[in-house]
Amino acid sequence: MNERQAMEYIEEIGKYGSVPGLSNIRELCRRLGNPQDLLHFVHIAGTNGKGSVSAYMDSVLREAGYRVGRYLSPTIFDYRERIQVNGKMISKTGLCRHLERVRRAAEEMAKEGMPHPTAFEVETALAFLYFCEKKCDIVVLEAGLGGSLDATNLVTTTVLSVLTSISRDHMAFLGETLGEIAANKAGIIKEKIPVVSTFQEPEAMREIEKEAEKKESALVAVSPEEIKKVRYGIEKQYFDYKQFKKLEITLAGQYQIENCAVAAEAFMQLSGRGFPVSEKALRDGLKKTAWKGRFSVIAKKPFFIVDGAHNEDAAKKLADSIRFYFTNKKIIYIMGILKDKEYEKIIAQTGSLAEQIITVAAPKNKRAMSAYELAGAVKEYYPCVTAADSLEEAVEMSYLLADPDSVIIAFGSLSFLGQLMAIVENRHTIRRDSHGRSEKN
């Protein structure tokens, strides 16, 4: 199997969709020798903040000298990003070699009358094989949809469970109410294994407390009162958390303070679970954490920011950050949203802050709303909207509308942000070359 064949196979098995449940992944991994049983996991579930918290944890654990596997989705730049060891993507040869083995096991299951594993189940099994091959000390494992019936919840060697902000998303799979969704996410909690949670809505927190009590798992909920002396900024932010004074992060966005506090608390708990982290490793790892696509500044004069806000809660947090950092600035949006998201609520949360909105469709994504359909939805709320025929056109339009003090913000589905970032980077490279100097100051 070569890389082209590997990608064709992944695309082909995408037809099996998302099927909650553990029986298929359990059987698939059994046929592969249960590689997950040879690993230790920090298991992270939640609606928003999973990626940021896992980025902090990956960076700090590496700084502490551990060999760290990381499993995440969705990805922005390359399919192989979802499986990483010490910050490096799975190699093309590693992907093809392990995928061939998983494919054989999956096809055997189908021949024997069992359901064919889904793409996510295949990817999860592949990740376990790769992490074992690379002899990872610990794996930072992000759940996909939910928790209790998510393929990642097959693992039984969790050393710490982490719950990030829970809100209403993927309701067709997870439940109609916040309580039902939280109960599903809390399903990653394991018997007598500690769990760290961010501060949640009361309805969600009750379900987490109930599950932790049922599993006899010590629950630590990060309290806003313990986050002090916060200094916000676009390029650096500082705060105190418990005994840690003046922690520094370079990820922007008000919500990153909360995400980082969750990670700091997680490391305090890990120290008692056989994975101690020194204060120096914590500080250096947090400072070095990078997570593109999450309120990331990719250019300046004007500021060009990308953010993966794709549901109502994330859109609200994005809007709060815009109000906080960019009061009285001219705001221009590039917006692209998937059909199955609550796009009207996302528009309602963010639309009024923009002077002009440019809509786009995520390329090669069957779930994407067309730029014209999205523009029509935006027009119900705000009149200043234009549909772009391509991401390149959207970027050029945004710069024509902007002045050096403006702020361009591209947000929505992560599926178009990687390509958009490449377009912006290429635009600045061309301008830098033509002028003989950098314009990205």
C-alpha positions in Angstrom: 0.0 0.0 0.0 1.4 3.4 -0.9 0.2 6.8 0.3 -2.3 7.4 -2.5 -3.8 4.0 -1.9 -3.9 4.6 1.9 -5.9 7.9 1.4 -8.2 6.2 -1.1 -8.9 3.5 1.4 -9.6 6.0 4.2 -12.0 7.9 1.9 -13.7 4.7 0.8 -14.4 3.5 4.3 -15.8 7.0 5.2 -19.1 5.6 3.8 -19.5 3.7 7.0 -20.1 7.0 8.8 -20.0 7.3 12.6 -21.3 4.4 14.6 -21.2 4.8 18.4 -20.2 1.6 20.3 -17.2 -0.3 21.4 -17.9 -3.9 20.1 -16.3 -3.2 16.6 -13.2 -1.5 17.8 -12.8 -4.1 20.6 -12.9 -6.9 18.0 -10.6 -5.0 15.6 -8.0 -4.4 18.3 -8.3 -8.0 19.5 -7.2 -9.2 16.1 -4.3 -6.8 16.2 -3.1 -8.1 19.6 -4.7 -5.4 21.7 -1.8 -2.8 21.3 -3.7 -0.3 23.5 -3.2 -2.5 26.6 0.6 -1.8 26.4 0.2 2.0 26.6 -0.7 4.6 29.3 -3.2 7.3 28.4 -4.4 10.7 29.4 -7.9 10.6 28.0 -9.5 13.9 27.1 -13.1 14.5 26.2 -15.2 17.7 25.8 -16.9 19.9 23.3 -14.4 22.8 23.1 -10.9 23.0 24.3 -9.8 19.4 23.8 -7.2 20.3 21.2 -5.7 23.2 23.2 -5.5 21.1 26.4 -3.9 18.2 24.6 -1.4 20.6 23.0 -0.4 21.9 26.4 -0.1 18.4 27.8 1.9 17.1 24.8 4.3 20.0 25.0 4.9 19.8 28.8 5.2 16.0 28.9 7.8 16.2 26.1 9.6 19.0 28.0 9.7 16.6 31.0 11.5 14.0 29.0 8.7 11.6 28.2 8.2 10.0 24.8 4.7 11.2 24.0 2.1 10.0 21.6 -0.8 12.2 20.6 -4.0 11.3 18.8 -6.3 14.1 17.7 -8.9 15.1 15.2 -9.8 17.0 13.0 -6.6 18.0 11.4 -5.8 21.2 9.5 -2.8 20.8 7.3 -2.2 17.1 6.7 -4.1 13.9 7.4 -1.1 12.4 9.2 -1.2 15.2 11.9 -3.8 13.1 13.8 -1.1 10.6 14.9 2.0 12.2 16.4 5.0 11.1 18.5 7.0 13.8 20.2 5.4 16.4 17.9 6.2 14.6 14.7 3.5 13.3 12.4 3.4 9.6 11.6 5.7 8.9 8.7 4.2 8.0 5.3 5.8 4.6 5.4 4.5 4.0 9.0 1.0 5.1 8.0 0.9 2.7 5.0 2.5 -0.2 6.8 0.2 -0.1 9.8 -2.9 0.7 7.7 -2.3 -2.3 5.6 -2.3 -4.5 8.7 -5.5 -2.8 10.1 -7.2 -3.1 6.7 -6.6 -6.9 6.5 -8.2 -7.3 10.0 -11.1 -5.1 9.1 -11.8 -7.0 5.9 -11.6 -10.3 7.7 -14.3 -9.0 10.1 -16.5 -8.0 7.2 -16.1 -11.4 5.5 -17.2 -13.1 8.7 -20.4 -11.1 8.7 -19.5 -8.4 11.2 -19.9 -4.7 10.5 -16.9 -3.2 8.7 -15.1 -0.8 11.1 -15.6 2.9 10.5 -12.8 5.2 9.4 -12.4 6.5 12.9 -12.2 3.0 14.3 -9.5 2.1 11.7 -7.5 5.2 12.5 -7.7 4.6 16.2 -6.4 1.1 15.9 -3.7 2.3 13.6 -2.7 4.9 16.2 -2.4 2.3 18.9 -0.1 0.2 16.7 2.1 3.1 15.9 2.4 4.3 19.5 3.4 0.8 20.6 6.0 0.6 17.8 7.5 3.9 18.9 7.5 2.8 22.6 5.6 5.8 23.9 5.7 6.4 27.6 2.3 8.1 27.6 -0.3 8.9 25.0 -2.5 12.1 25.0 -5.7 10.7 23.6 -8.5 12.9 22.4 -12.0 11.4 22.2 -13.9 11.8 18.9 -17.6 12.3 19.3 -18.6 12.1 22.9 -17.1 9.6 25.4 -18.8 6.5 26.6 -19.4 5.0 23.2 -16.4 6.6 21.4 -13.9 4.2 19.9 -11.1 5.7 22.1 -13.0 4.6 25.2 -11.8 1.1 24.5 -8.7 1.9 26.6 -8.4 0.5 30.1 -5.0 1.8 31.1 -5.9 5.4 31.5 -3.9 7.2 34.2 -5.9 10.4 34.1 -9.3 11.5 32.6 -9.7 15.2 31.6 -13.0 16.9 30.7 -12.9 20.3 28.9 -15.8 22.6 28.3 -19.0 20.8 27.5 -21.8 22.4 25.4 -24.4 21.4 22.8 -22.9 19.9 19.7 -23.4 16.6 17.8 -26.8 16.3 19.4 -27.9 13.6 17.0 -25.3 11.3 18.6 -24.9 12.6 22.1 -28.3 13.7 23.4 -30.6 16.7 23.2 -29.9 18.2 26.6 -26.6 19.5 28.1 -27.0 16.9 30.9 -27.3 14.0 28.4 -24.2 15.2 26.5 -22.2 15.6 29.7 -23.2 12.2 30.8 -21.9 10.8 27.5 -18.6 12.7 27.7 -18.2 11.7 31.4 -18.2 8.1 30.2 -14.4 8.2 29.8 -14.0 8.3 33.6 -12.5 5.0 34.7 -12.8 3.2 38.0 -10.7 4.8 40.7 -8.8 6.9 38.2 -8.7 10.6 38.9 -10.5 13.1 36.7 -9.9 16.8 36.1 -12.6 19.0 34.7 -12.9 22.6 33.8 -15.7 24.6 35.4 -18.9 23.6 33.7 -22.5 24.6 33.6 -24.3 23.2 36.7 -26.4 20.8 34.5 -23.2 19.3 33.1 -21.3 19.4 36.4 -24.0 17.3 38.1 -23.6 14.5 35.6 -19.8 14.5 35.9 -20.0 14.4 39.7 -22.5 11.6 39.5 -20.2 9.5 37.2 -17.1 10.2 39.2 -18.9 9.1 42.4 -20.2 6.0 40.7 -16.7 5.1 39.6 -15.1 6.1 42.9 -12.9 8.5 41.0 -11.4 11.5 42.7 -12.7 14.6 40.8 -10.9 17.9 40.8 -12.8 20.8 39.1 -10.8 23.9 38.2 -12.3 26.9 40.0 -12.3 30.4 38.4 -11.5 31.8 41.8 -8.1 30.0 41.7 -7.1 31.7 38.4 -5.6 35.1 39.4 -3.6 38.0 38.2 -4.5 37.4 34.6 -2.7 39.6 32.0 -4.2 39.1 28.6 -2.4 39.7 25.3 -2.4 38.6 21.6 1.1 37.3 21.7 1.7 36.5 25.4 -0.6 35.9 28.3 0.1 35.4 32.0 -1.8 34.2 35.0 -1.4 32.6 38.5 -3.0 29.2 39.2 -2.8 27.8 42.8 1.0 27.7 43.7 2.1 28.5 40.2 2.8 32.2 39.8 3.0 34.0 36.5 2.5 31.1 34.1 3.2 32.3 30.5 1.4 31.1 27.4 1.7 32.3 23.8 -1.7 31.0 22.6 -4.2 33.9 22.3 -7.9 34.0 23.3 -9.4 34.6 26.7 -10.5 31.0 26.9 -6.9 29.8 26.7 -6.3 30.8 30.3 -9.1 28.4 31.4 -7.7 25.6 29.1 -4.2 26.1 30.5 -5.4 26.0 34.1 -7.0 22.6 33.3 -3.7 21.4 31.9 -1.8 22.7 35.0 -4.2 20.9 37.3 -3.8 17.7 35.2 -0.1 17.8 35.7 -0.5 18.1 39.4 -2.6 15.0 39.3 -0.3 13.1 37.0 2.6 13.5 39.5 0.8 11.1 41.8 0.2 8.7 39.0 3.8 7.9 38.0 4.4 10.7 35.6 6.0 13.6 37.6 6.6 16.9 35.9 8.9 19.5 37.4 7.8 23.1 37.7 10.5 24.1 35.1 9.2 21.6 32.6 5.6 22.8 33.2 6.6 26.5 32.7 8.8 25.8 29.6 6.3 23.4 28.1 3.4 25.8 28.4 5.4 28.7 27.0 6.4 26.6 23.9 2.9 25.2 23.2 1.7 26.1 19.7 -1.7 25.2 18.4 -2.5 26.7 15.0 -6.1 27.5 14.1 -7.2 28.4 17.5 -7.3 32.3 17.6 -4.0 32.2 15.9 -2.3 35.3 14.6 -0.9 34.4 11.1 -0.2 37.9 9.8 0.0 41.5 11.1 -0.8 45.0 9.7 -3.6 44.1 9.4 -4.0 41.3 12.0 -5.1 38.1 10.3 -6.5 35.6 12.8 -7.9 32.1 12.2 -10.1 30.3 14.7 -11.9 27.0 14.6 -15.1 28.2 16.2 -17.7 25.8 14.8 -20.5 25.7 17.4 -22.5 28.1 19.5 -20.3 27.9 22.6 -17.0 28.3 20.6 -18.6 31.2 18.7 -19.5 33.0 21.9 -16.0 32.6 23.2 -14.6 33.9 19.9 -17.0 36.9 20.1 -15.9 37.6 23.7 -12.2 37.6 22.6 -12.9 39.9 19.7 -14.7 42.4 22.0 -11.9 42.2 24.6 -8.8 42.4 22.3 -10.2 44.5 19.4 -12.5 47.1 20.8 -13.2 49.9 18.2 -11.3 48.1 15.4 -12.7 47.4 12.0 -13.5 43.7 11.8 -13.8 41.7 8.6 -14.8 38.0 8.7 -14.1 35.1 6.4 -16.7 32.5 7.5 -17.2 28.9 6.4 -19.5 26.5 8.3 -20.7 22.9 7.8 -24.3 22.1 7.1 -24.8 20.0 10.2 -23.7 22.8 12.6 -26.1 25.3 14.2 -25.0 28.0 11.8 -27.7 30.4 12.7 -26.6 30.4 16.3 -23.0 30.9 15.3 -24.0 33.8 13.1 -26.1 35.3 15.9 -23.2 35.2 18.3 -20.6 36.7 16.0 -22.2 38.6 13.2 -22.9 42.0 14.8 -19.1 42.5 15.5 -18.1 42.6 11.8 -18.2 45.5 9.4 -18.1 43.1 6.5 -18.6 39.3 6.2 -17.2 37.1 3.4 -18.6 33.6 3.1 -16.7 30.6 1.7 -17.3 26.9 1.3 -14.8 24.4 2.7 -13.2 22.8 -0.4 -13.9 19.1 -1.1 -16.1 18.7 1.9 -19.5 17.2 1.3 -20.8 18.6 4.6 -19.9 22.2 3.7 -22.5 24.9 3.2 -22.1 26.6 -0.1 -20.8 30.2 0.1 -24.1 31.5 -1.3 -26.2 29.4 1.0 -24.3 30.7 4.0 -24.4 34.3 2.7 -28.2 34.0 2.5 -28.3 32.8 6.1 -26.1 35.7 7.2 -28.2 38.2 5.3 -31.1 37.3 7.6 -29.2 39.0 10.4 -26.6 41.3 8.8 -26.7 43.0 5.4 -23.0 43.4 4.7 -22.2 40.0 3.4 -20.5 38.7 0.2 -20.1 35.2 -1.1 -16.6 34.3 -2.4 -16.1 31.8 -5.2 -12.8 30.5 -3.7 -10.6 30.9 -0.6 -8.1 32.8 -2.7 -10.8 35.3 -3.7 -12.0 35.6 -0.1 -8.4 36.4 1.1 -7.9 39.1 -1.6 -11.3 40.6 -0.9 -10.5 40.8 2.9 -7.3 42.6 2.3 -8.9 45.1 -0.1 -11.5 45.9 2.5 -8.9 46.2 5.3 -6.6 49.0 6.4 -3.4 48.4 8.5 -5.4 48.8 11.8 -8.2 46.4 10.7 -8.6 42.8 11.9 -9.4 40.0 9.5 -10.8 36.9 11.3 -11.4 33.6 9.4 -13.4 31.1 11.4 -15.8 28.1 11.3 -14.9 24.7 10.0 -11.3 23.6 10.6 -11.5 21.9 7.2 -10.8 25.1 5.3 -8.4 26.9 7.6 -5.3 25.0 6.7 -5.6 25.9 3.0 -6.6 29.4 3.9 -3.5 29.8 6.1 -1.3 28.6 3.3 -2.8 31.2 0.9 -2.1 34.0 3.4 1.4 32.8 4.0 2.1 32.5 0.3 0.7 36.0 -0.3 3.1 37.5 2.3 6.0 35.5 0.9 5.4 36.9 -2.6 5.0 40.4 -1.3 8.1 40.0 0.9 10.2 38.8 -2.1 8.9 41.5 -4.4 9.8 44.3 -1.9 13.0 42.7 -0.7 11.9 42.8 2.9 9.4 41.2 5.3 5.9 42.7 5.7 4.9 40.3 8.5 6.1 42.5 11.3 
